[in-house]
Amino acid sequence: MAPGGVPHRSPQNPGMRENLRTEVRQIASAVAGDTIMRYADALARSPFAQQTMDETARRVATEAARAVADERVAHAEEIVRAAASAAESAAGATARRVAEKAASGLAAETERRALEAARESVECTLGDQRREITETLATARKELDEKLGRFWGELQGARAELNRNVGQFARNEAVRAVAAAAEKVPPVVEVRIAAVPDPARISGHSHVVLPDVLLALGAGCHVMLVGPAGTGKSMMAQQAAEGFGQEFHALSLGPTTPMSKVFGYYDAHGTYHDTPFRRAFEHGGLMLLDELDSGHPGLLAELNQALSLRTCAFADGMVTAHRDFRLVATANTFGTGGDRQYVGRQALDAATLDRFVVIEVPVDEELEERLALAHAPSRPDAVRQVVQQVRELRTTAAEKRLPVMFSPRASIDAARLLEAGASTGQAIRWRVVRGMSAAHRSALGLADETDGVA
C-alpha cells in the first residue's frame, strides 16, 4: 500500500497500464473534486464561484490526465499531491477573486447606500432651509411692501408740495423776469394824429409829455418846451423827429449867437453857406432851437416872421417854408427873465411867445430812474439809492427855495460813475453835491462833504 492509501500496482503489463491510467484519472478526478468542493462550500451561493470551480476542475483534470498521458507522473502519490496542490492553488486564487469581487460589490453597495442616505439627509435639510428662507423672504417682502407704501405716500406728498413750491417759484420768477424786462425794454409810444395818415411811433425811453408834443407838432404848431434843466426837452425833440420820420436839425442859442448862424452868409469868395435852420425850413425837417430864452432879442425878433408867415429872408433871398417844416424850442423859463436858478435868461417878447404852443416839462422821476438803471445795469441797487437821494435833495431844495439844482442828469451821470466802479458816496460827492457852499449843505442836511450814500 503506497502512502495516501493508493494501492501499488506494477505497470509492466500494457493492459494493466491502461487500467492504472484509468484509475489514476478517476482518483485524480475524485481528489480534485473533493478538494474543490471543500473550498466551494463557502462560496456555493455565488454563481460566479460555481462556474469558476467547474472550469478549474475541468482544467485540473485535463492537466492531470495530460501529465499521466505524457508519462510525466511516475507515481500516483505525486500525481495526487500535484493535483491537490494545483486544485488548492486554483481554489485560493478563485476564492480571492470571488472575495475581491464580492468586497468590491459590497463596498459599492455600501457607498451607494451611504450616498443615498446622505442625499436624503441633504434634501431634507435643504427642504427645511428652503421653507425657512421662503418664510423669511415672504415676511421681509411684506415688511418692505409696507415700508415702500408709506414711503410712496410720503413721496407723493413731497412731490405735490414740491410742485406747488416750484410752481409758485416759477410764477414769482416769471413776474420778476417780466418786471426786469419791463425796466430794460421801454414801452413804445404811439400817437394818432387826425391830419397824419400814419401814427407817430416812438421806441425807447420817453418822457410822459411826449404824446402831447407829438400831438401839437402834428397839428402844425411850433412848440416851446419849458422846464428845469435835464428834464429831457432836447431828447423829446429828437424823438419827435423820429416819430414823424423827419431829419433832425439842432442849434443852441446864446446871447452872442450871430444871425449868420441861423440865416446863413456869403464868404469873401461869394459862396453862400447855409445852416441847419435853412435846410429844415426849405427842405422839410424838425428844427430844434435849444435854450431859446438865452438867445439875443434881435435874433429872436428876426425869427418871428419865419414862424408866423412861414417865409424867411435868408442871405441869398426869400425862401418859403416846406410844408413838413416843424420847429421845437426849449427854455428853462416862460420868458419872464432870470430867476434864482437861471439868472442869465432873457425876457422873451410877447410877440415871440405868441408864435408857440407852450408845454411844460416837469421832472419825470420814472424816466429818470429808467435812464439811470440803463446806464448802470450791473449795479441796480446802488443806482436806486443814488436816485432816491437825488429826489430827496430836490424836494428839500424846492421847499426851502434854495438856488441849487438836482436834475435827472445828476442821477444819470452818477449811474455812469457807479458802472465805472465808483462807490455811491463818490458818485454823490462828485456829481450831485459838488461845489455847494457850507450854507447850502447845511440847509440840505449835509453836515460835511463826506455825507451822502456810502
C-alpha positions in Angstrom: 0.0 0.0 0.0 1.6 3.3 -1.1 1.4 6.4 1.0 -2.0 8.2 0.8 -3.9 4.9 0.7 -3.4 4.2 -3.0 -2.5 0.5 -3.8 0.8 0.0 -5.6 0.5 -1.9 -8.8 3.1 -3.0 -11.3 2.9 -1.1 -14.6 4.6 -3.9 -16.6 1.5 -5.2 -18.3 0.2 -2.8 -21.0 -3.3 -3.7 -20.2 -2.7 -3.1 -16.6 -1.0 0.2 -17.5 -4.1 1.3 -19.3 -6.3 0.3 -16.3 -3.9 2.1 -14.0 -4.2 5.2 -16.1 -8.0 5.0 -15.9 -7.9 4.5 -12.2 -5.5 7.4 -11.8 -7.7 9.6 -13.8 -10.7 8.6 -11.6 -8.7 9.0 -8.4 -7.4 12.4 -9.6 -10.8 13.5 -10.5 -12.2 12.3 -7.2 -9.4 14.0 -5.2 -9.6 17.3 -7.3 -13.4 17.3 -6.9 -13.2 16.7 -3.2 -10.6 19.4 -2.8 -12.5 21.9 -4.9 -15.8 21.1 -3.1 -14.2 21.9 0.3 -13.4 25.3 -0.8 -16.6 25.8 -2.8 -18.9 25.2 0.1 -18.3 28.7 1.4 -18.9 30.2 -2.0 -21.6 27.9 -3.2 -24.2 30.7 -3.2 -22.2 32.6 -5.8 -22.9 31.7 -9.4 -19.6 33.1 -10.4 -17.8 30.8 -7.9 -19.7 27.6 -9.2 -18.8 28.4 -12.7 -15.2 29.2 -11.8 -14.8 25.9 -9.8 -16.3 23.8 -12.6 -13.8 25.4 -15.0 -11.0 24.8 -12.5 -12.0 21.2 -12.0 -12.0 20.5 -15.7 -8.7 22.3 -16.1 -7.1 20.3 -13.3 -8.4 17.1 -14.6 -7.2 17.9 -18.0 -3.7 18.8 -16.7 -3.6 15.6 -14.5 -4.7 13.4 -17.4 -2.2 15.1 -19.7 0.5 14.6 -17.1 -0.3 10.9 -16.9 -0.7 10.6 -20.6 2.7 12.2 -21.2 4.2 10.0 -18.6 5.3 12.9 -16.5 3.9 11.4 -13.3 5.8 8.3 -12.2 3.8 7.6 -9.1 0.2 8.1 -8.3 1.0 9.7 -5.0 2.9 12.6 -6.8 0.1 12.9 -9.2 -2.4 13.2 -6.3 -0.2 15.7 -4.5 0.3 17.7 -7.7 -3.4 17.6 -8.3 -4.2 18.6 -4.7 -1.7 21.5 -4.8 -3.0 22.6 -8.2 -6.6 22.4 -7.0 -5.8 24.2 -3.8 -3.9 27.0 -5.6 -6.7 27.4 -8.2 -9.3 27.4 -5.5 -7.4 30.0 -3.4 -7.0 32.3 -6.5 -10.6 31.8 -7.3 -11.6 32.5 -3.7 -9.5 35.6 -3.7 -11.1 36.8 -7.0 -14.5 36.0 -5.7 -13.8 37.7 -2.4 -12.4 40.8 -4.1 -15.4 40.9 -6.4 -17.8 40.4 -3.5 -15.9 43.0 -1.4 -15.9 45.4 -4.4 -19.7 44.9 -4.9 -20.3 45.2 -1.2 -18.2 48.4 -1.0 -20.0 49.8 -4.0 -23.4 48.9 -2.5 -22.4 50.3 0.9 -21.2 53.5 -0.8 -24.3 53.8 -2.8 -26.5 53.4 0.3 -24.4 55.9 2.2 -24.7 58.3 -0.7 -28.4 57.7 -0.9 -28.7 58.3 2.8 -26.6 61.4 2.6 -28.6 62.7 -0.3 -31.9 62.1 1.5 -30.4 63.9 4.6 -29.2 66.9 2.4 -32.5 67.1 0.6 -34.3 67.1 3.9 -32.1 69.8 5.3 -32.3 71.8 2.1 -36.1 71.5 2.2 -36.2 72.8 5.8 -33.9 75.6 4.9 -35.8 76.4 1.8 -39.0 76.7 3.7 -37.4 78.9 6.3 -35.9 81.1 3.6 -39.2 81.3 1.8 -41.0 82.3 5.0 -38.3 84.8 5.8 -38.4 86.3 2.4 -42.2 86.5 2.5 -42.1 88.3 5.8 -39.3 90.6 4.6 -41.2 91.3 1.4 -44.4 92.1 3.3 -42.5 94.5 5.6 -40.7 96.0 2.6 -44.1 96.5 0.7 -45.5 98.2 3.8 -42.5 100.5 4.1 -42.5 101.2 0.3 -46.2 102.0 0.6 -45.5 104.5 3.4 -42.5 105.9 1.5 -44.5 106.2 -1.7 -47.3 108.1 0.1 -44.7 110.4 1.7 -43.0 110.8 -1.7 -46.3 111.7 -3.4 -47.0 114.3 -0.7 -43.5 115.7 -1.0 -43.9 115.7 -4.8 -47.2 117.6 -4.6 -45.6 120.1 -2.2 -42.6 120.4 -4.4 -44.8 121.0 -7.4 -46.6 123.7 -5.5 -43.4 125.4 -4.4 -41.8 125.1 -7.8 -44.9 126.5 -9.4 -45.0 129.4 -7.0 -41.3 129.9 -7.5 -41.7 129.8 -11.3 -44.5 132.3 -11.2 -42.5 134.6 -8.9 -39.5 134.3 -11.2 -41.7 134.9 -14.2 -43.1 138.0 -12.6 -39.7 139.2 -11.6 -38.3 138.5 -15.1 -41.2 140.3 -16.7 -40.7 143.2 -14.3 -36.9 143.3 -15.0 -37.6 143.1 -18.8 -40.1 145.8 -18.5 -37.5 148.0 -16.9 -35.0 147.3 -19.6 -37.4 147.4 -22.6 -39.2 150.7 -22.6 -42.7 150.9 -24.0 -43.5 152.1 -27.5 -45.3 155.4 -27.6 -47.8 155.7 -30.4 -49.9 158.8 -31.1 -52.5 159.1 -33.8 -53.0 162.5 -35.4 -56.0 163.3 -37.5 -54.1 165.2 -40.2 -51.4 162.4 -40.5 -52.4 159.1 -42.1 -49.9 157.0 -40.1 -49.5 157.2 -36.3 -46.3 158.7 -34.9 -44.5 155.8 -33.2 -41.6 156.2 -30.7 -39.4 153.4 -29.3 -37.1 153.9 -26.3 -37.3 155.7 -23.0 -39.6 158.6 -23.3 -41.0 161.4 -21.2 -44.5 161.4 -20.0 -45.4 164.5 -22.0 -44.0 163.2 -25.3 -47.5 162.3 -26.7 -48.6 165.9 -26.1 -45.6 167.2 -28.0 -46.3 164.9 -30.9 -50.0 165.9 -31.0 -49.1 169.7 -31.1 -46.5 169.2 -33.8 -48.8 167.0 -35.8 -51.4 169.9 -35.7 -48.8 172.1 -37.4 -47.9 174.2 -34.4 -44.5 175.3 -33.3 -43.8 174.0 -29.8 -41.8 175.5 -26.9 -40.9 173.1 -24.2 -40.4 174.8 -20.8 -38.9 173.0 -17.8 -35.9 172.6 -15.5 -32.6 171.6 -16.9 -32.1 168.0 -17.5 -35.7 167.0 -17.9 -35.3 165.6 -21.4 -36.6 168.5 -23.5 -34.0 168.2 -26.3 -34.4 164.4 -26.3 -38.1 164.8 -26.9 -37.5 167.0 -29.9 -35.2 164.3 -31.4 -37.8 161.6 -30.6 -40.5 163.7 -32.3 -38.4 163.9 -35.5 -38.1 160.1 -35.3 -41.8 159.7 -34.8 -42.6 161.8 -37.9 -39.8 160.2 -39.9 -38.1 163.5 -40.4 -34.5 164.7 -40.5 -33.4 166.2 -37.2 -31.6 169.6 -37.1 -30.5 171.4 -33.9 -29.0 174.8 -33.0 -28.2 176.1 -29.5 -28.8 179.8 -28.9 -27.0 182.2 -26.6 -26.6 185.9 -26.1 -23.9 186.2 -28.6 -25.2 183.8 -31.3 -24.9 185.7 -34.6 -27.7 185.9 -37.2 -25.4 184.2 -39.7 -25.6 181.0 -37.7 -29.3 181.0 -38.2 -29.8 182.6 -41.7 -26.5 181.8 -43.4 -23.9 184.0 -45.0 -21.7 184.7 -48.0 -18.0 184.3 -47.6 -15.3 186.5 -49.2 -15.4 184.4 -52.3 -19.1 185.0 -52.8 -20.1 181.4 -51.7 -23.3 181.1 -49.7 -23.1 178.9 -46.6 -26.4 177.6 -45.4 -27.4 176.5 -41.9 -29.4 173.7 -40.2 -32.3 176.1 -39.9 -32.2 176.9 -43.7 -32.1 173.2 -44.6 -35.0 172.3 -42.3 -37.0 175.4 -43.4 -36.6 174.9 -47.1 -36.5 171.1 -47.5 -38.5 169.9 -44.5 -37.4 168.5 -41.2 -37.7 169.1 -37.5 -35.6 172.1 -36.2 -34.6 172.4 -32.5 -33.8 175.8 -31.2 -32.3 175.0 -27.8 -32.1 177.5 -25.0 -34.5 179.9 -26.7 -34.7 182.1 -23.6 -30.9 182.6 -23.7 -30.9 183.9 -27.3 -30.4 187.6 -28.3 -33.7 189.5 -28.5 -32.8 190.8 -32.0 -32.2 187.3 -33.3 -35.5 186.2 -31.9 -37.3 189.1 -33.5 -35.9 188.0 -36.9 -37.4 184.6 -36.3 -40.9 185.9 -35.7 -41.5 186.4 -39.5 -40.3 182.9 -40.4 -42.5 181.4 -37.7 -45.7 183.3 -38.4 -45.7 183.8 -42.2 -43.7 180.7 -43.0 -41.4 182.7 -45.2 -38.0 184.0 -44.3 -35.4 186.3 -45.7 -32.1 184.4 -45.9 -28.8 185.9 -47.1 -29.4 184.6 -50.6 -33.0 185.6 -50.8 -36.6 184.8 -49.7 -37.5 181.2 -49.0 -40.9 179.7 -48.3 -41.1 177.1 -45.6 -41.6 173.5 -46.6 -45.0 172.0 -45.7 -43.2 169.5 -43.4 -41.1 172.1 -41.6 -41.6 171.8 -37.8 -39.9 173.7 -35.0 -39.3 172.9 -31.4 -37.8 175.4 -29.0 -36.7 174.7 -25.4 -36.4 177.1 -22.5 -35.9 177.0 -18.7 -38.3 179.8 -18.1 -41.6 181.0 -19.5 -39.9 184.1 -21.0 -40.1 186.1 -17.8 -36.3 186.6 -17.5 -33.8 185.2 -15.0 -34.7 183.8 -11.6 -32.8 182.4 -8.6 -31.7 179.3 -10.6 -31.5 180.6 -14.2 -30.1 184.1 -13.7 -28.8 184.5 -17.3 -32.1 184.0 -19.1 -33.6 186.7 -21.3 -37.1 188.0 -21.1 -39.0 187.0 -24.3 -41.1 189.4 -26.3 -44.8 188.6 -26.2 -44.8 188.5 -30.0 -42.2 185.7 -29.9 -44.1 183.8 -27.2 -47.3 184.2 -29.3 -45.7 182.0 -32.0 -45.5 178.9 -29.8 -47.7 176.3 -28.1 -46.1 176.1 -24.7 -45.8 172.7 -23.0 -44.4 172.4 -19.5 -41.9 169.6 -19.0 -41.6 168.7 -15.3 -39.1 166.1 -13.9 -40.3 162.6 -14.9 -39.0 160.6 -12.0 -39.8 157.2 -13.6 -37.9 158.2 -16.7 -35.1 159.4 -14.5 -34.8 156.0 -12.8 -35.1 154.0 -16.0 -32.4 156.0 -17.7 -30.1 155.7 -14.6 -30.6 152.0 -14.4 -29.9 151.7 -18.2 -26.5 153.3 -17.6 -25.6 151.0 -14.7 -27.1 147.6 -15.4 -24.7 145.8 -13.1 -25.5 147.9 -10.0 -29.2 148.4 -9.9 -29.4 148.6 -6.1 -26.8 151.3 -5.9 -28.5 153.2 -8.7 -31.8 153.2 -6.8 -30.0 154.5 -3.7 -28.5 157.4 -5.6 -31.7 158.3 -7.4 -33.6 158.3 -4.1 -31.0 160.6 -2.5 -31.2 163.0 -5.6 -35.0 163.1 -5.2 -34.9 163.9 -1.5 -32.3 166.7 -2.1 -34.5 168.0 -5.0 -37.6 168.1 -2.8 -35.7 169.8 0.1 -34.2 172.4 -2.2 -37.6 173.2 -3.7 -39.3 173.5 -0.3 -36.5 175.8 1.0 -36.3 177.7 -2.3 -32.5 177.2 -2.5 -30.7 178.3 -5.6 -29.3 174.8 -6.2 -30.4 172.2 -8.7 -30.6 168.4 -8.7 -31.7 167.5 -12.2 -32.2 164.0 -13.6 -28.8 164.5 -15.3 -27.2 164.2 -11.8 -28.8 160.8 -11.3 -27.8 159.6 -14.8 -24.2 160.8 -14.5 -23.9 159.2 -11.0 -25.1 156.0 -12.5 -22.3 156.2 -15.1 -19.8 156.6 -12.3 -21.2 153.6 -10.5 -21.0 151.4 -13.5 -17.4 152.5 -13.9 -16.6 151.3 -10.4 -17.2 154.4 -8.2 -18.8 153.9 -4.8 -22.2 155.5 -4.1 -20.5 158.0 -1.8 -18.1 159.0 -4.5 -20.9 159.3 -7.1 -22.9 161.6 -4.8 -19.9 163.8 -3.9 -18.5 164.1 -7.4 -21.8 164.7 -9.3 -24.7 165.5 -7.0 -23.5 167.8 -4.2 -20.2 169.0 -5.8 -19.3 172.7 -5.2 -22.0 173.6 -2.8 -21.4 176.2 -0.1 -21.5 175.3 3.5 -24.7 177.2 4.0 -26.5 175.2 1.2 -25.1 172.0 2.5 -26.3 172.7 6.0 -29.8 173.7 4.6 -29.9 170.4 2.8 -28.9 168.4 5.8 -25.5 167.6 4.5 -23.1 168.2 7.5 -19.9 167.8 5.6 -18.5 166.7 2.3 -18.4 163.1 3.3 -22.2 162.9 3.8 -24.2 161.0 1.2 -24.8 157.4 0.5 -21.8 155.3 1.4 
